[in-house]
Amino acid sequence: AELQLVEAPDRRREIHSDRARVLERDLHSPARAIAAWQAAREIAPADRDVLSALDRLYDLTGRVRERVEVIEARIETSDRGERIPLHREAAMLWAAKLASCERAVPHLLHAVELSRSQDGAQSPEAAGPEALELLLTGDTYRWANRAKVWQEGWRNLHHKTAAIEVEPLVEGQKKRT
């Protein structure tokens, strides 16, 4: 009730954040800490510290859907270089934990596009196959600093007869017909 008397939104967010830290660190109550961070987020939806804390706690408590939603919000507030691992993490959660390849693919493509522009690469034709590689293996040769292998191998994908066909199959789901 006393918190409602504080008029300044920044101060209310700060109080919720402090309360969340105490609940997590000192009282070892991640569920209550999440509630406090969520209250802080209602006041400041794009606050990077709030989003990072929620990401960490959702990961700790196994709340995958909430975590991927927070990761997507973090992408919007992050610097260009920080977006690549966030897109990769969102893609992996969508694909592996939430069985939604259609939601994973845009994140993969964004990660590849950002990585290419950051590396100075100029080949958008390879983005799809590289995103698929990331989805299937969790990594790419280029991202693992194996540039020579990538430079020699990716060109094959530009051949006019090259094609890749994938039909994702999620464990426990019926095969498509």
Secondary structure by P-SEA (a helix, b strand, c coil): ccccccccaaaaaaaaaaaaaaaccccccaaaaaaaaaaaaaaccccaaaaaaaaaaaaaacaaaaaaaaaaaaaaaccaaaaaaaaaaaaaaaccccccaaaaaaaaaaaaaaaaaaaccccccaaaaaaaaaaacccccccccaaaaaaaccccccccccbbbbbbbcccccccc
